[in-house]
């Protein structure tokens, strides 16, 4: 298997994007994460930017809203547009 410089960079970026926690349960008792506040959740991105109130865009992610909903653009090979929920925000 061969890796190019760009695929090695992508693997390094993926490894650095690992999740983490502020509390180490092996050292102390940790509070539960809140998570999704209800059993149902809906975001209609066709309604425009207000649909993103429960979402955060990753660095360098540009979101445009059109008739089809949220539109993410990839302008070069190093971009990875990403959004995540704010349910576990502190």
PyMOL Python script that loads the backbone (N, CA, C, O; Angstrom):
from pymol import cmd

cmd.read_pdbstr("""\
ATOM      1  N   UNK A   1       0.854  -1.171   0.000  1.00  0.00           N
ATOM      2  CA  UNK A   1       0.000   0.000   0.000  1.00  0.00           C
ATOM      3  C   UNK A   1       0.898   1.232   0.000  1.00  0.00           C
ATOM      4  O   UNK A   1       1.846   1.314   0.781  1.00  0.00           O
ATOM      5  N   UNK A   2       0.603   2.182  -0.869  1.00  0.00           N
ATOM      6  CA  UNK A   2       1.401   3.405  -0.954  1.00  0.00           C
ATOM      7  C   UNK A   2       0.553   4.587  -0.506  1.00  0.00           C
ATOM      8  O   UNK A   2      -0.645   4.649  -0.784  1.00  0.00           O
ATOM      9  N   UNK A   3       1.186   5.519   0.187  1.00  0.00           N
ATOM     10  CA  UNK A   3       0.518   6.744   0.603  1.00  0.00           C
ATOM     11  C   UNK A   3       1.234   7.934  -0.012  1.00  0.00           C
ATOM     12  O   UNK A   3       2.464   7.985  -0.033  1.00  0.00           O
ATOM     13  N   UNK A   4       0.478   8.867  -0.501  1.00  0.00           N
ATOM     14  CA  UNK A   4       1.062  10.107  -0.992  1.00  0.00           C
ATOM     15  C   UNK A   4       1.158  11.075   0.179  1.00  0.00           C
ATOM     16  O   UNK A   4       0.624  10.813   1.257  1.00  0.00           O
ATOM     17  N   UNK A   5       1.839  12.193  -0.038  1.00  0.00           N
ATOM     18  CA  UNK A   5       1.957  13.208   1.008  1.00  0.00           C
ATOM     19  C   UNK A   5       0.582  13.711   1.421  1.00  0.00           C
ATOM     20  O   UNK A   5       0.343  13.955   2.603  1.00  0.00           O
ATOM     21  N   UNK A   6      -0.330  13.871   0.455  1.00  0.00           N
ATOM     22  CA  UNK A   6      -1.660  14.394   0.801  1.00  0.00           C
ATOM     23  C   UNK A   6      -2.467  13.378   1.587  1.00  0.00           C
ATOM     24  O   UNK A   6      -3.219  13.764   2.481  1.00  0.00           O
ATOM     25  N   UNK A   7      -2.334  12.064   1.278  1.00  0.00           N
ATOM     26  CA  UNK A   7      -3.089  11.084   2.049  1.00  0.00           C
ATOM     27  C   UNK A   7      -2.504  10.942   3.451  1.00  0.00           C
ATOM     28  O   UNK A   7      -3.245  10.688   4.400  1.00  0.00           O
ATOM     29  N   UNK A   8      -1.189  11.099   3.597  1.00  0.00           N
ATOM     30  CA  UNK A   8      -0.576  11.071   4.918  1.00  0.00           C
ATOM     31  C   UNK A   8      -1.061  12.253   5.739  1.00  0.00           C
ATOM     32  O   UNK A   8      -1.340  12.113   6.930  1.00  0.00           O
ATOM     33  N   UNK A   9      -1.165  13.421   5.105  1.00  0.00           N
ATOM     34  CA  UNK A   9      -1.678  14.609   5.785  1.00  0.00           C
ATOM     35  C   UNK A   9      -3.123  14.396   6.198  1.00  0.00           C
ATOM     36  O   UNK A   9      -3.512  14.793   7.296  1.00  0.00           O
ATOM     37  N   UNK A  10      -3.923  13.781   5.347  1.00  0.00           N
ATOM     38  CA  UNK A  10      -5.327  13.521   5.675  1.00  0.00           C
ATOM     39  C   UNK A  10      -5.430  12.565   6.859  1.00  0.00           C
ATOM     40  O   UNK A  10      -6.278  12.753   7.731  1.00  0.00           O
ATOM     41  N   UNK A  11      -4.575  11.542   6.899  1.00  0.00           N
ATOM     42  CA  UNK A  11      -4.587  10.609   8.025  1.00  0.00           C
ATOM     43  C   UNK A  11      -4.174  11.316   9.311  1.00  0.00           C
ATOM     44  O   UNK A  11      -4.755  11.067  10.368  1.00  0.00           O
ATOM     45  N   UNK A  12      -3.183  12.190   9.232  1.00  0.00           N
ATOM     46  CA  UNK A  12      -2.744  12.939  10.411  1.00  0.00           C
ATOM     47  C   UNK A  12      -3.852  13.862  10.896  1.00  0.00           C
ATOM     48  O   UNK A  12      -4.057  13.998  12.102  1.00  0.00           O
ATOM     49  N   UNK A  13      -4.570  14.499   9.972  1.00  0.00           N
ATOM     50  CA  UNK A  13      -5.671  15.388  10.340  1.00  0.00           C
ATOM     51  C   UNK A  13      -6.785  14.596  10.997  1.00  0.00           C
ATOM     52  O   UNK A  13      -7.371  15.056  11.977  1.00  0.00           O
ATOM     53  N   UNK A  14      -7.091  13.408  10.476  1.00  0.00           N
ATOM     54  CA  UNK A  14      -8.143  12.580  11.061  1.00  0.00           C
ATOM     55  C   UNK A  14      -7.760  12.142  12.468  1.00  0.00           C
ATOM     56  O   UNK A  14      -8.606  12.115  13.362  1.00  0.00           O
ATOM     57  N   UNK A  15      -6.505  11.805  12.670  1.00  0.00           N
ATOM     58  CA  UNK A  15      -6.049  11.382  13.987  1.00  0.00           C
ATOM     59  C   UNK A  15      -6.113  12.531  14.988  1.00  0.00           C
ATOM     60  O   UNK A  15      -6.425  12.309  16.158  1.00  0.00           O
ATOM     61  N   UNK A  16      -5.824  13.752  14.550  1.00  0.00           N
ATOM     62  CA  UNK A  16      -5.859  14.882  15.468  1.00  0.00           C
ATOM     63  C   UNK A  16      -7.285  15.331  15.753  1.00  0.00           C
ATOM     64  O   UNK A  16      -7.507  16.119  16.673  1.00  0.00           O
ATOM     65  N   UNK A  17      -8.256  14.847  14.985  1.00  0.00           N
ATOM     66  CA  UNK A  17      -9.646  15.236  15.173  1.00  0.00           C
ATOM     67  C   UNK A  17     -10.382  14.283  16.107  1.00  0.00           C
ATOM     68  O   UNK A  17     -11.613  14.271  16.127  1.00  0.00           O
ATOM     69  N   UNK A  18      -9.664  13.500  16.865  1.00  0.00           N
ATOM     70  CA  UNK A  18     -10.284  12.571  17.798  1.00  0.00           C
ATOM     71  C   UNK A  18     -11.068  13.337  18.847  1.00  0.00           C
ATOM     72  O   UNK A  18     -10.727  14.473  19.180  1.00  0.00           O
ATOM     73  N   UNK A  19     -12.117  12.716  19.369  1.00  0.00           N
ATOM     74  CA  UNK A  19     -12.903  13.345  20.420  1.00  0.00           C
ATOM     75  C   UNK A  19     -12.153  13.250  21.743  1.00  0.00           C
ATOM     76  O   UNK A  19     -11.240  12.437  21.890  1.00  0.00           O
ATOM     77  N   UNK A  20     -12.536  14.070  22.687  1.00  0.00           N
ATOM     78  CA  UNK A  20     -11.895  14.060  23.986  1.00  0.00           C
ATOM     79  C   UNK A  20     -12.925  14.413  25.046  1.00  0.00           C
ATOM     80  O   UNK A  20     -14.051  14.794  24.727  1.00  0.00           O
ATOM     81  N   UNK A  21     -12.536  14.284  26.301  1.00  0.00           N
ATOM     82  CA  UNK A  21     -13.416  14.628  27.410  1.00  0.00           C
ATOM     83  C   UNK A  21     -12.648  15.477  28.411  1.00  0.00           C
ATOM     84  O   UNK A  21     -11.429  15.357  28.534  1.00  0.00           O
ATOM     85  N   UNK A  22     -13.364  16.332  29.121  1.00  0.00           N
ATOM     86  CA  UNK A  22     -12.738  17.152  30.156  1.00  0.00           C
ATOM     87  C   UNK A  22     -12.592  16.386  31.464  1.00  0.00           C
ATOM     88  O   UNK A  22     -11.888  16.828  32.373  1.00  0.00           O
ATOM     89  N   UNK A  23     -13.249  15.254  31.558  1.00  0.00           N
ATOM     90  CA  UNK A  23     -13.248  14.479  32.800  1.00  0.00           C
ATOM     91  C   UNK A  23     -12.721  13.072  32.528  1.00  0.00           C
ATOM     92  O   UNK A  23     -13.202  12.390  31.624  1.00  0.00           O
ATOM     93  N   UNK A  24     -11.742  12.643  33.303  1.00  0.00           N
ATOM     94  CA  UNK A  24     -11.178  11.302  33.162  1.00  0.00           C
ATOM     95  C   UNK A  24     -11.861  10.364  34.157  1.00  0.00           C
ATOM     96  O   UNK A  24     -11.573  10.418  35.352  1.00  0.00           O
ATOM     97  N   UNK A  25     -12.771   9.496  33.672  1.00  0.00           N
ATOM     98  CA  UNK A  25     -13.521   8.628  34.593  1.00  0.00           C
ATOM     99  C   UNK A  25     -12.650   7.587  35.301  1.00  0.00           C
ATOM    100  O   UNK A  25     -13.115   6.930  36.233  1.00  0.00           O
ATOM    101  N   UNK A  26     -11.399   7.427  34.873  1.00  0.00           N
ATOM    102  CA  UNK A  26     -10.513   6.503  35.591  1.00  0.00           C
ATOM    103  C   UNK A  26      -9.910   7.162  36.832  1.00  0.00           C
ATOM    104  O   UNK A  26      -9.310   6.491  37.672  1.00  0.00           O
ATOM    105  N   UNK A  27     -10.079   8.498  36.938  1.00  0.00           N
ATOM    106  CA  UNK A  27      -9.505   9.216  38.079  1.00  0.00           C
ATOM    107  C   UNK A  27     -10.551   9.789  39.025  1.00  0.00           C
ATOM    108  O   UNK A  27     -10.256  10.064  40.188  1.00  0.00           O
ATOM    109  N   UNK A  28     -11.789   9.972  38.522  1.00  0.00           N
ATOM    110  CA  UNK A  28     -12.844  10.515  39.377  1.00  0.00           C
ATOM    111  C   UNK A  28     -14.207  10.220  38.762  1.00  0.00           C
ATOM    112  O   UNK A  28     -14.296   9.766  37.621  1.00  0.00           O
ATOM    113  N   UNK A  29     -15.261  10.479  39.517  1.00  0.00           N
ATOM    114  CA  UNK A  29     -16.618  10.293  39.016  1.00  0.00           C
ATOM    115  C   UNK A  29     -16.971  11.492  38.133  1.00  0.00           C
ATOM    116  O   UNK A  29     -16.794  12.640  38.540  1.00  0.00           O
ATOM    117  N   UNK A  30     -17.464  11.227  36.938  1.00  0.00           N
ATOM    118  CA  UNK A  30     -17.750  12.288  35.973  1.00  0.00           C
ATOM    119  C   UNK A  30     -19.254  12.465  35.794  1.00  0.00           C
ATOM    120  O   UNK A  30     -19.998  11.485  35.829  1.00  0.00           O
ATOM    121  N   UNK A  31     -19.714  13.713  35.600  1.00  0.00           N
ATOM    122  CA  UNK A  31     -21.138  13.932  35.343  1.00  0.00           C
ATOM    123  C   UNK A  31     -21.528  13.393  33.969  1.00  0.00           C
ATOM    124  O   UNK A  31     -20.694  13.318  33.066  1.00  0.00           O
ATOM    125  N   UNK A  32     -22.775  13.023  33.818  1.00  0.00           N
ATOM    126  CA  UNK A  32     -23.266  12.519  32.531  1.00  0.00           C
ATOM    127  C   UNK A  32     -23.361  13.661  31.532  1.00  0.00           C
ATOM    128  O   UNK A  32     -23.692  14.787  31.904  1.00  0.00           O
ATOM    129  N   UNK A  33     -23.073  13.382  30.275  1.00  0.00           N
ATOM    130  CA  UNK A  33     -23.272  14.359  29.215  1.00  0.00           C
ATOM    131  C   UNK A  33     -24.763  14.479  28.940  1.00  0.00           C
ATOM    132  O   UNK A  33     -25.491  13.488  28.998  1.00  0.00           O
ATOM    133  N   UNK A  34     -25.216  15.690  28.643  1.00  0.00           N
ATOM    134  CA  UNK A  34     -26.638  15.928  28.436  1.00  0.00           C
ATOM    135  C   UNK A  34     -27.146  15.233  27.182  1.00  0.00           C
ATOM    136  O   UNK A  34     -28.161  14.538  27.241  1.00  0.00           O
ATOM    137  N   UNK A  35     -26.475  15.398  26.059  1.00  0.00           N
ATOM    138  CA  UNK A  35     -26.906  14.776  24.813  1.00  0.00           C
ATOM    139  C   UNK A  35     -28.156  15.421  24.242  1.00  0.00           C
ATOM    140  O   UNK A  35     -28.493  16.548  24.604  1.00  0.00           O
ATOM    141  N   UNK A  36     -28.830  14.736  23.376  1.00  0.00           N
ATOM    142  CA  UNK A  36     -30.039  15.229  22.724  1.00  0.00           C
ATOM    143  C   UNK A  36     -31.153  15.400  23.754  1.00  0.00           C
ATOM    144  O   UNK A  36     -31.486  14.453  24.467  1.00  0.00           O
ATOM    145  N   UNK A  37     -31.737  16.611  23.840  1.00  0.00           N
ATOM    146  CA  UNK A  37     -32.727  16.871  24.888  1.00  0.00           C
ATOM    147  C   UNK A  37     -34.109  16.254  24.653  1.00  0.00           C
ATOM    148  O   UNK A  37     -34.973  16.368  25.521  1.00  0.00           O
ATOM    149  N   UNK A  38     -34.341  15.616  23.529  1.00  0.00           N
ATOM    150  CA  UNK A  38     -35.632  14.971  23.283  1.00  0.00           C
ATOM    151  C   UNK A  38     -35.427  13.770  22.377  1.00  0.00           C
ATOM    152  O   UNK A  38     -34.351  13.594  21.807  1.00  0.00           O
ATOM    153  N   UNK A  39     -36.454  12.946  22.244  1.00  0.00           N
ATOM    154  CA  UNK A  39     -36.312  11.764  21.403  1.00  0.00           C
ATOM    155  C   UNK A  39     -36.506  12.081  19.923  1.00  0.00           C
ATOM    156  O   UNK A  39     -36.181  11.257  19.069  1.00  0.00           O
ATOM    157  N   UNK A  40     -37.026  13.253  19.612  1.00  0.00           N
ATOM    158  CA  UNK A  40     -37.214  13.675  18.224  1.00  0.00           C
ATOM    159  C   UNK A  40     -36.496  14.993  17.974  1.00  0.00           C
ATOM    160  O   UNK A  40     -36.519  15.897  18.810  1.00  0.00           O
ATOM    161  N   UNK A  41     -35.871  15.086  16.833  1.00  0.00           N
ATOM    162  CA  UNK A  41     -35.182  16.325  16.473  1.00  0.00           C
ATOM    163  C   UNK A  41     -35.283  16.502  14.968  1.00  0.00           C
ATOM    164  O   UNK A  41     -35.143  15.544  14.209  1.00  0.00           O
ATOM    165  N   UNK A  42     -35.526  17.733  14.544  1.00  0.00           N
ATOM    166  CA  UNK A  42     -35.637  18.005  13.117  1.00  0.00           C
ATOM    167  C   UNK A  42     -35.008  19.358  12.817  1.00  0.00           C
ATOM    168  O   UNK A  42     -35.240  20.335  13.529  1.00  0.00           O
ATOM    169  N   UNK A  43     -34.215  19.404  11.763  1.00  0.00           N
ATOM    170  CA  UNK A  43     -33.674  20.659  11.246  1.00  0.00           C
ATOM    171  C   UNK A  43     -34.027  20.717   9.776  1.00  0.00           C
ATOM    172  O   UNK A  43     -33.598  19.865   8.998  1.00  0.00           O
ATOM    173  N   UNK A  44     -34.806  21.714   9.389  1.00  0.00           N
ATOM    174  CA  UNK A  44     -35.170  21.894   7.989  1.00  0.00           C
ATOM    175  C   UNK A  44     -34.275  22.984   7.409  1.00  0.00           C
ATOM    176  O   UNK A  44     -34.569  24.172   7.539  1.00  0.00           O
ATOM    177  N   UNK A  45     -33.200  22.580   6.780  1.00  0.00           N
ATOM    178  CA  UNK A  45     -32.226  23.528   6.255  1.00  0.00           C
ATOM    179  C   UNK A  45     -32.765  24.324   5.065  1.00  0.00           C
ATOM    180  O   UNK A  45     -32.118  25.265   4.605  1.00  0.00           O
ATOM    181  N   UNK A  46     -33.935  23.955   4.570  1.00  0.00           N
ATOM    182  CA  UNK A  46     -34.568  24.732   3.505  1.00  0.00           C
ATOM    183  C   UNK A  46     -35.100  26.061   4.022  1.00  0.00           C
ATOM    184  O   UNK A  46     -35.376  26.970   3.240  1.00  0.00           O
ATOM    185  N   UNK A  47     -35.246  26.175   5.351  1.00  0.00           N
ATOM    186  CA  UNK A  47     -35.762  27.420   5.931  1.00  0.00           C
ATOM    187  C   UNK A  47     -34.683  28.484   6.066  1.00  0.00           C
ATOM    188  O   UNK A  47     -34.979  29.621   6.436  1.00  0.00           O
ATOM    189  N   UNK A  48     -33.451  28.135   5.774  1.00  0.00           N
ATOM    190  CA  UNK A  48     -32.372  29.117   5.825  1.00  0.00           C
ATOM    191  C   UNK A  48     -31.487  28.973   7.046  1.00  0.00           C
ATOM    192  O   UNK A  48     -31.477  27.940   7.716  1.00  0.00           O
ATOM    193  N   UNK A  49     -30.754  30.022   7.316  1.00  0.00           N
ATOM    194  CA  UNK A  49     -29.723  30.000   8.349  1.00  0.00           C
ATOM    195  C   UNK A  49     -30.264  29.682   9.746  1.00  0.00           C
ATOM    196  O   UNK A  49     -29.542  29.108  10.562  1.00  0.00           O
ATOM    197  N   UNK A  50     -31.503  30.037  10.033  1.00  0.00           N
ATOM    198  CA  UNK A  50     -32.067  29.761  11.365  1.00  0.00           C
ATOM    199  C   UNK A  50     -32.123  28.261  11.663  1.00  0.00           C
ATOM    200  O   UNK A  50     -32.177  27.873  12.829  1.00  0.00           O
ATOM    201  N   UNK A  51     -32.110  27.418  10.640  1.00  0.00           N
ATOM    202  CA  UNK A  51     -32.111  25.966  10.849  1.00  0.00           C
ATOM    203  C   UNK A  51     -30.808  25.496  11.477  1.00  0.00           C
ATOM    204  O   UNK A  51     -30.745  24.391  12.016  1.00  0.00           O
ATOM    205  N   UNK A  52     -29.776  26.314  11.416  1.00  0.00           N
ATOM    206  CA  UNK A  52     -28.460  25.952  11.949  1.00  0.00           C
ATOM    207  C   UNK A  52     -28.282  26.327  13.410  1.00  0.00           C
ATOM    208  O   UNK A  52     -27.177  26.202  13.939  1.00  0.00           O
ATOM    209  N   UNK A  53     -29.342  26.786  14.083  1.00  0.00           N
ATOM    210  CA  UNK A  53     -29.220  27.216  15.473  1.00  0.00           C
ATOM    211  C   UNK A  53     -28.702  26.121  16.391  1.00  0.00           C
ATOM    212  O   UNK A  53     -28.064  26.425  17.400  1.00  0.00           O
ATOM    213  N   UNK A  54     -28.952  24.880  16.080  1.00  0.00           N
ATOM    214  CA  UNK A  54     -28.490  23.767  16.917  1.00  0.00           C
ATOM    215  C   UNK A  54     -27.229  23.113  16.373  1.00  0.00           C
ATOM    216  O   UNK A  54     -26.864  22.017  16.797  1.00  0.00           O
ATOM    217  N   UNK A  55     -26.565  23.778  15.440  1.00  0.00           N
ATOM    218  CA  UNK A  55     -25.389  23.219  14.779  1.00  0.00           C
ATOM    219  C   UNK A  55     -24.240  24.216  14.811  1.00  0.00           C
ATOM    220  O   UNK A  55     -24.464  25.427  14.834  1.00  0.00           O
ATOM    221  N   UNK A  56     -23.017  23.712  14.813  1.00  0.00           N
ATOM    222  CA  UNK A  56     -21.816  24.535  14.689  1.00  0.00           C
ATOM    223  C   UNK A  56     -21.024  24.043  13.495  1.00  0.00           C
ATOM    224  O   UNK A  56     -20.893  22.839  13.275  1.00  0.00           O
ATOM    225  N   UNK A  57     -20.502  24.972  12.734  1.00  0.00           N
ATOM    226  CA  UNK A  57     -19.677  24.616  11.580  1.00  0.00           C
ATOM    227  C   UNK A  57     -18.218  24.523  12.012  1.00  0.00           C
ATOM    228  O   UNK A  57     -17.748  25.336  12.808  1.00  0.00           O
ATOM    229  N   UNK A  58     -17.512  23.540  11.491  1.00  0.00           N
ATOM    230  CA  UNK A  58     -16.089  23.403  11.767  1.00  0.00           C
ATOM    231  C   UNK A  58     -15.337  24.540  11.088  1.00  0.00           C
ATOM    232  O   UNK A  58     -15.868  25.207  10.201  1.00  0.00           O
ATOM    233  N   UNK A  59     -14.114  24.750  11.507  1.00  0.00           N
ATOM    234  CA  UNK A  59     -13.276  25.797  10.920  1.00  0.00           C
ATOM    235  C   UNK A  59     -13.227  25.639   9.402  1.00  0.00           C
ATOM    236  O   UNK A  59     -13.116  24.526   8.887  1.00  0.00           O
ATOM    237  N   UNK A  60     -13.308  26.736   8.713  1.00  0.00           N
ATOM    238  CA  UNK A  60     -13.229  26.814   7.249  1.00  0.00           C
ATOM    239  C   UNK A  60     -14.435  26.202   6.532  1.00  0.00           C
ATOM    240  O   UNK A  60     -14.386  25.990   5.320  1.00  0.00           O
ATOM    241  N   UNK A  61     -15.501  25.920   7.254  1.00  0.00           N
ATOM    242  CA  UNK A  61     -16.706  25.396   6.624  1.00  0.00           C
ATOM    243  C   UNK A  61     -17.622  26.563   6.289  1.00  0.00           C
ATOM    244  O   UNK A  61     -18.008  27.334   7.168  1.00  0.00           O
ATOM    245  N   UNK A  62     -17.963  26.684   5.028  1.00  0.00           N
ATOM    246  CA  UNK A  62     -18.895  27.710   4.589  1.00  0.00           C
ATOM    247  C   UNK A  62     -20.202  27.041   4.210  1.00  0.00           C
ATOM    248  O   UNK A  62     -20.219  26.074   3.449  1.00  0.00           O
ATOM    249  N   UNK A  63     -21.304  27.566   4.749  1.00  0.00           N
ATOM    250  CA  UNK A  63     -22.626  27.001   4.468  1.00  0.00           C
ATOM    251  C   UNK A  63     -23.452  28.067   3.772  1.00  0.00           C
ATOM    252  O   UNK A  63     -23.588  29.186   4.269  1.00  0.00           O
ATOM    253  N   UNK A  64     -23.998  27.715   2.627  1.00  0.00           N
ATOM    254  CA  UNK A  64     -24.943  28.576   1.925  1.00  0.00           C
ATOM    255  C   UNK A  64     -26.290  27.873   1.941  1.00  0.00           C
ATOM    256  O   UNK A  64     -26.353  26.644   1.942  1.00  0.00           O
ATOM    257  N   UNK A  65     -27.357  28.642   1.954  1.00  0.00           N
ATOM    258  CA  UNK A  65     -28.698  28.073   2.025  1.00  0.00           C
ATOM    259  C   UNK A  65     -29.456  28.396   0.756  1.00  0.00           C
ATOM    260  O   UNK A  65     -29.511  29.549   0.328  1.00  0.00           O
ATOM    261  N   UNK A  66     -30.038  27.373   0.159  1.00  0.00           N
ATOM    262  CA  UNK A  66     -30.805  27.538  -1.063  1.00  0.00           C
ATOM    263  C   UNK A  66     -32.100  26.763  -0.997  1.00  0.00           C
ATOM    264  O   UNK A  66     -32.480  26.263   0.062  1.00  0.00           O
ATOM    265  N   UNK A  67     -32.771  26.664  -2.113  1.00  0.00           N
ATOM    266  CA  UNK A  67     -34.055  25.958  -2.174  1.00  0.00           C
ATOM    267  C   UNK A  67     -33.938  24.482  -1.811  1.00  0.00           C
ATOM    268  O   UNK A  67     -34.909  23.871  -1.364  1.00  0.00           O
ATOM    269  N   UNK A  68     -32.757  23.911  -2.000  1.00  0.00           N
ATOM    270  CA  UNK A  68     -32.552  22.494  -1.694  1.00  0.00           C
ATOM    271  C   UNK A  68     -32.044  22.267  -0.274  1.00  0.00           C
ATOM    272  O   UNK A  68     -31.899  21.122   0.152  1.00  0.00           O
ATOM    273  N   UNK A  69     -31.774  23.339   0.461  1.00  0.00           N
ATOM    274  CA  UNK A  69     -31.284  23.213   1.831  1.00  0.00           C
ATOM    275  C   UNK A  69     -29.885  23.754   1.981  1.00  0.00           C
ATOM    276  O   UNK A  69     -29.490  24.678   1.270  1.00  0.00           O
ATOM    277  N   UNK A  70     -29.124  23.178   2.915  1.00  0.00           N
ATOM    278  CA  UNK A  70     -27.755  23.616   3.177  1.00  0.00           C
ATOM    279  C   UNK A  70     -26.851  23.139   2.044  1.00  0.00           C
ATOM    280  O   UNK A  70     -26.952  22.003   1.581  1.00  0.00           O
ATOM    281  N   UNK A  71     -25.971  24.031   1.614  1.00  0.00           N
ATOM    282  CA  UNK A  71     -25.034  23.708   0.538  1.00  0.00           C
ATOM    283  C   UNK A  71     -23.614  23.893   1.062  1.00  0.00           C
ATOM    284  O   UNK A  71     -23.250  24.966   1.542  1.00  0.00           O
ATOM    285  N   UNK A  72     -22.827  22.839   0.962  1.00  0.00           N
ATOM    286  CA  UNK A  72     -21.437  22.873   1.391  1.00  0.00           C
ATOM    287  C   UNK A  72     -20.553  22.851   0.146  1.00  0.00           C
ATOM    288  O   UNK A  72     -20.819  22.099  -0.792  1.00  0.00           O
ATOM    289  N   UNK A  73     -19.519  23.659   0.132  1.00  0.00           N
ATOM    290  CA  UNK A  73     -18.612  23.714  -1.017  1.00  0.00           C
ATOM    291  C   UNK A  73     -17.242  23.180  -0.642  1.00  0.00           C
ATOM    292  O   UNK A  73     -16.743  23.395   0.463  1.00  0.00           O
ATOM    293  N   UNK A  74     -16.654  22.481  -1.592  1.00  0.00           N
ATOM    294  CA  UNK A  74     -15.272  22.035  -1.451  1.00  0.00           C
ATOM    295  C   UNK A  74     -14.496  22.691  -2.581  1.00  0.00           C
ATOM    296  O   UNK A  74     -14.642  22.313  -3.744  1.00  0.00           O
ATOM    297  N   UNK A  75     -13.666  23.681  -2.237  1.00  0.00           N
ATOM    298  CA  UNK A  75     -12.924  24.435  -3.235  1.00  0.00           C
ATOM    299  C   UNK A  75     -11.556  23.820  -3.533  1.00  0.00           C
ATOM    300  O   UNK A  75     -11.003  24.040  -4.611  1.00  0.00           O
ATOM    301  N   UNK A  76     -11.002  23.045  -2.581  1.00  0.00           N
ATOM    302  CA  UNK A  76      -9.732  22.373  -2.840  1.00  0.00           C
ATOM    303  C   UNK A  76      -9.685  21.040  -2.103  1.00  0.00           C
ATOM    304  O   UNK A  76     -10.558  20.745  -1.286  1.00  0.00           O
ATOM    305  N   UNK A  77      -8.684  20.254  -2.389  1.00  0.00           N
ATOM    306  CA  UNK A  77      -8.631  18.882  -1.874  1.00  0.00           C
ATOM    307  C   UNK A  77      -8.407  18.793  -0.366  1.00  0.00           C
ATOM    308  O   UNK A  77      -8.570  17.716   0.208  1.00  0.00           O
ATOM    309  N   UNK A  78      -8.039  19.890   0.290  1.00  0.00           N
ATOM    310  CA  UNK A  78      -7.784  19.854   1.722  1.00  0.00           C
ATOM    311  C   UNK A  78      -8.984  20.279   2.565  1.00  0.00           C
ATOM    312  O   UNK A  78      -8.877  20.348   3.790  1.00  0.00           O
ATOM    313  N   UNK A  79     -10.113  20.563   1.939  1.00  0.00           N
ATOM    314  CA  UNK A  79     -11.288  20.989   2.681  1.00  0.00           C
ATOM    315  C   UNK A  79     -12.200  19.805   2.982  1.00  0.00           C
ATOM    316  O   UNK A  79     -12.323  18.874   2.186  1.00  0.00           O
ATOM    317  N   UNK A  80     -12.828  19.862   4.138  1.00  0.00           N
ATOM    318  CA  UNK A  80     -13.792  18.837   4.551  1.00  0.00           C
ATOM    319  C   UNK A  80     -14.907  19.522   5.322  1.00  0.00           C
ATOM    320  O   UNK A  80     -14.901  19.514   6.553  1.00  0.00           O
ATOM    321  N   UNK A  81     -15.881  20.125   4.608  1.00  0.00           N
ATOM    322  CA  UNK A  81     -16.959  20.837   5.292  1.00  0.00           C
ATOM    323  C   UNK A  81     -17.676  19.928   6.283  1.00  0.00           C
ATOM    324  O   UNK A  81     -18.073  18.813   5.946  1.00  0.00           O
ATOM    325  N   UNK A  82     -17.835  20.419   7.507  1.00  0.00           N
ATOM    326  CA  UNK A  82     -18.385  19.597   8.572  1.00  0.00           C
ATOM    327  C   UNK A  82     -19.236  20.449   9.508  1.00  0.00           C
ATOM    328  O   UNK A  82     -18.876  21.584   9.823  1.00  0.00           O
ATOM    329  N   UNK A  83     -20.369  19.896   9.951  1.00  0.00           N
ATOM    330  CA  UNK A  83     -21.144  20.523  11.017  1.00  0.00           C
ATOM    331  C   UNK A  83     -21.354  19.490  12.113  1.00  0.00           C
ATOM    332  O   UNK A  83     -21.334  18.285  11.860  1.00  0.00           O
ATOM    333  N   UNK A  84     -21.554  19.976  13.334  1.00  0.00           N
ATOM    334  CA  UNK A  84     -21.838  19.085  14.454  1.00  0.00           C
ATOM    335  C   UNK A  84     -22.903  19.719  15.329  1.00  0.00           C
ATOM    336  O   UNK A  84     -23.065  20.940  15.346  1.00  0.00           O
ATOM    337  N   UNK A  85     -23.627  18.881  16.054  1.00  0.00           N
ATOM    338  CA  UNK A  85     -24.687  19.403  16.908  1.00  0.00           C
ATOM    339  C   UNK A  85     -24.093  20.101  18.126  1.00  0.00           C
ATOM    340  O   UNK A  85     -22.957  19.844  18.522  1.00  0.00           O
ATOM    341  N   UNK A  86     -24.877  20.974  18.695  1.00  0.00           N
ATOM    342  CA  UNK A  86     -24.474  21.681  19.917  1.00  0.00           C
ATOM    343  C   UNK A  86     -25.019  21.021  21.174  1.00  0.00           C
ATOM    344  O   UNK A  86     -24.972  21.623  22.246  1.00  0.00           O
ATOM    345  N   UNK A  87     -25.525  19.822  21.074  1.00  0.00           N
ATOM    346  CA  UNK A  87     -26.194  19.181  22.206  1.00  0.00           C
ATOM    347  C   UNK A  87     -25.273  18.922  23.388  1.00  0.00           C
ATOM    348  O   UNK A  87     -25.732  18.921  24.530  1.00  0.00           O
ATOM    349  N   UNK A  88     -24.002  18.706  23.147  1.00  0.00           N
ATOM    350  CA  UNK A  88     -23.080  18.467  24.244  1.00  0.00           C
ATOM    351  C   UNK A  88     -22.207  19.668  24.527  1.00  0.00           C
ATOM    352  O   UNK A  88     -21.156  19.524  25.151  1.00  0.00           O
ATOM    353  N   UNK A  89     -22.610  20.849  24.087  1.00  0.00           N
ATOM    354  CA  UNK A  89     -21.827  22.064  24.322  1.00  0.00           C
ATOM    355  C   UNK A  89     -21.749  22.356  25.818  1.00  0.00           C
ATOM    356  O   UNK A  89     -22.689  22.111  26.574  1.00  0.00           O
ATOM    357  N   UNK A  90     -20.651  22.862  26.196  1.00  0.00           N
ATOM    358  CA  UNK A  90     -20.490  23.218  27.607  1.00  0.00           C
ATOM    359  C   UNK A  90     -20.538  24.701  27.766  1.00  0.00           C
ATOM    360  O   UNK A  90     -20.421  25.206  28.883  1.00  0.00           O
TER     361      UNK A  90
END
""", "prot")
cmd.dss("prot")
cmd.show_as("cartoon", "prot")
cmd.util.cbc("prot")
cmd.orient("prot")
